Amino acid sequence: MDEAVLRCYVSGLRRYRSGHLPKAAEGLNHLFRFLQRQGVVSQRRVVGSPAPLDQWLAEYDAYLERVVGLAVGTRQGALSMARRFIASCFGTAAPDWPSVTAPMITAFVRQEAATRQGAGRKRPAVVVRSFLRFLVFRGEIRPGLEAVAPIPPQWTHAALPARLTPQEVEQLLATYDDGTASSLRNRAMLLLLARLGLRAHEVVSLCLDDFDWADGRLCIRPGKTHRARSLPLPQDVGHALVAYLQGGRPQRPRRRIFLQCRPPFQPLTRRAVWWMVRHAFQRAGITPRPRTGSHLFRHTAASHMLNHGASFKEVADVLGHRSLQTTGIYAKLEREALAAVALPWLGGAPCPPIS
């Protein structure tokens, strides 16, 4: 067994549609290094150059990290789409960047955008423009070609943000009320989403040190907006967290709060939150919205606060918005205030002549 055998095995695995390798290959490099240190396999390294596609993607990843400053999750999504873009232009052949034409770029962007909805339709154009700017940065193509990628029109505030009714929120919470370890954990996460409007990555990143139980406050570490914020801890959320910590959380020295219920008790990921919310909708028998992810609870919490007298500044502070314009999308949900400023409808009365 050597690195050549390892590469041969990995190359034969079927990749996901996103281009990532399956889970069967995730830990192989660590296993191989461990076996080398134990003397089970040879320390001899097989000299070989990576495939041209993988080499370009590795350099693009370094560009996104060091020049653009993107987070790991954002870079992974961009690399996946960049891989599909290169494959659509050159197939399995080595990339010939000067041969990239405007029709090739527009065809790929329109094909990717056709399978998406809402703001996600802009994502293919954004990633392709970023990758083309990287090629300009490397001197592979001429400047200006990145502007060819068409960005689909997006009308601001064209639709109402999806939200749940208070009755639906209680139905979803009731799906995790059987007292098992997983239910105690999932109920605590749902309450954090529904009452405080936390993002999924904020929930799974919570640590034991982030809670001030004496003062009843919760500290959210810097994330998307690079700013920390301190939030009041509602009583029902606190009770759910205590119930999970005392009766459901594995006794492990990890500081992360939400862990897997089975060995090796790893911290949860954002994907786990998405599956938990999806499973709650299925168990509650609620018809899914266009987006049934954790962000739906964020919209629900914002509309609930606004309809109960909170100002836009207060809602922005709770949700962690950097600009009040972001919070402004929820103004359409404050129906009582909108009704007070609405002009009377003329109905079928003719308009007065203009003098």
Secondary structure, DSSP 8 states (H G I E B T S, - for coil): --HHHHHHHHHTS---TTS---GGGTTHHHHHHHHHHTTSS----------HHHHHHHHHHHHIIIII---HHHHHHHHHHHHHHHHHHHTTS---GGG--HHHHHHHHHHHHTT--GGGGGHHHHHHHHHHHHHHHHTSS-TTGGGGS------TT-S------HHHHHHHHHTT-S--HHHHHHHHHHHHHHHH---HHHHHT-BGGGEETTTTEEEE-S-TTS--EEEE--HHHHHHHHHHHHHTS---S--BS-B-SSTT--B--HHHHHHHHHHHHHHHT----S--STHHHHHHHHHHHHHTT--HHHHHHHHT-SSHHHHGGGGGG-HHHHHHH-----TT-------
